[in-house]
């Protein structure tokens, strides 16, 4: 079923056929199908959904579309959707909406749901507390395995993970974890206290989402408990939440590395306006353009030398581009290693040593090829070819040293290493390569 045929069915009011189509599709595929419809037609198509999957379809829409649809629906329809969503998804939706609308809608939802959402909205953005789910089943210490299984069965709708259960005392203080497998294979009259194990990595509500991702990646968890400052169990984070974070963080780093200011929401490219894209790109472009003024000043200060050997001008773009590319390669490798926690700032000298070795090998290879090319193809004097080739060696070494060290220094002082990626490093390397070029030209050519 394509969007054109589906829209035709909607316009011809063949609602029975549409419901039949829905019955053969899962929630994600339905969201992809109807998510392209204009909001008025989408509203009608959404109302035809079975109630048991409506909230799942809604959750799969991008955030902007969720906001448009929730406003277009009646208050009762909106309340039904919110009450059927996981609280963390509802909190994410409300976080980007006007306070007036949120207050009005929350006043109509069930009090327990409202309390859960308000609690999540109080946590700092991108913290574990803002990401966790409060729908979960916890087991109290002292329960038998038989009673624990019965409790799980009764509250299965709130159970977001069937891998582990978390055990608390009467005050909800986290005591340990027990796997569902252990509940099933042990004596049903045995106490869960006897089979539970200590939870090695409980998540603090204020932990940054990147740290949460690292714990899940390093220890291969599927679900982890979230505790407050007193050690009380307040929620859980599951692997699907972590995957969403990883996608967001990766997109954010890519945008920063391309000199684009990351957007707070996750609006798809085609739904972003021209002005939104302009706002995210123009600040860095202006900064880089202004910083390139230094490059121009360097060239101006060596006008006499260039006048004596005008051929030197022809090789400036090649030197700058090669230096920028070399620095970019190093920076991307280091940024990736930092994000995976493969290296830390204490490894700076090891990294510098390794990148210096790589730089020398790359620089010598490039210089030899360039020297031969300039003599055979460009047919320049040997002194000019030597000048450019020596500059190439120094430029590549400098570029790779800058490219590997700046991201590490940035992370050490609290900046995002991705900011120190290709565009910024290229600008620094451009100025450095020109200074080196003209100094070497003065020494070799005597100008």
BELNOR-V408616 format. One line per field, one symbol per residue. ss: DSSP state (H for helix, E for strand, C for the rest). phi: phi as a letter, one per 20 degrees, with the letter a starting at -180 (. if undefined). psi: psi as a letter, one per 30 degrees, with the letter a starting at -180 (. if undefined). A space follows every 10 residues. Layout:
ss = ???
phi = ???
psi = ???
This chain:
ss = CCHHHHHHHH HCCCHHHHHH HHHCCCHHHH HHHHCCCCHH HHHHHHHCCC HHHHHHHHHC CCHHHHHHHH HHCCHHHHHH HHHHCCHHHH HHHHHCCCHH HHHHHHCCCC HHHHHHHHHH HCCCCCEHHH HCECCCCEEE CCCEHHHHHH HHHHCHHHCC CCCEEEEECC CCEEEEEEEH HHHHHCCCCC EHHHCCECCC CCEECCCEHH HHHHHHHHHC CCEEEEECCC CEEEEEEEHH HHHHHHHHHH HHHHHHHCCC CCCCCCCCHH HCCHHHHHHH HHHHHHHHHH HCHHHHHHHH HCHHHHHHCH HHHHHHHHHH HHHHHHHHHH HHHHHHHHHC CCCCHHHHHH HHHHHHHHHH HHHHHHHHHH HHHHHHHHCC CHHHHHHHHH HHHHHHHHHH HHHHHHHHHH HHCCCCHHHH CHHHHHHHHH HHHHHHHHHH HHHHHCC
phi = .dffffffff feleffffff fgfdceffff fffefefggf fgfffffeff ffcgfffgfe fffffgffff ffffgfffff fffeefffff fffffddfff fffffffdeg gfffffffff fefgfmefff dfddebddde fnfeffffff ffffdgfeee bdecdddcef emffdrccef gffeeegfef ffgfdfcfef cfefgeffff ffgfffffdl edbcfdcefe nefcrcddff ffffffffff fffffffemc ffefedfggf eefgffffff dfgfffffff ffgfffffff fdffffffcf ffffdfgfff ffffffffgf fffffffffe mfccffegff ffffffffff ffffffffff fffffeefle ffffffgfff gfffffffff fffeeffffg ffeoefgffe eggffgfffg ffffgfgfff fffeemd
psi = kleeeeeeee eghieeeeee eefglleeee eeefffllee eeeeeeffkk fffeeeeeff lleeeeeeee eflleeeeee eefflkeeee eeeffglkee eeeeeffflk eeeeeeeeee ffkkkgleef flkgjlklkk kfkleeeeee eeefgeffjf kgelkkklaf ggkkealkle eeeeflkfgk kffffllkje ikkkfgkkee eeeeeeeegh lfkklklafg gkkfalklee eeeeeeeeee eeeeeefghk kklelhklef fkleeeeeef eeeeeeeeee ffeeeeeeee fgeeeeeeif feefgeeeee eeeeeeeeee eeeeeeeefg gfllffgeee eeeeeeeeee eeeeeeeeee eeeeeeefhl leeeeeeeee eeeeeeeeee eeefeeeeee eegglkffeh aeeeeeeeee eeeeeeeeee eeeefh.
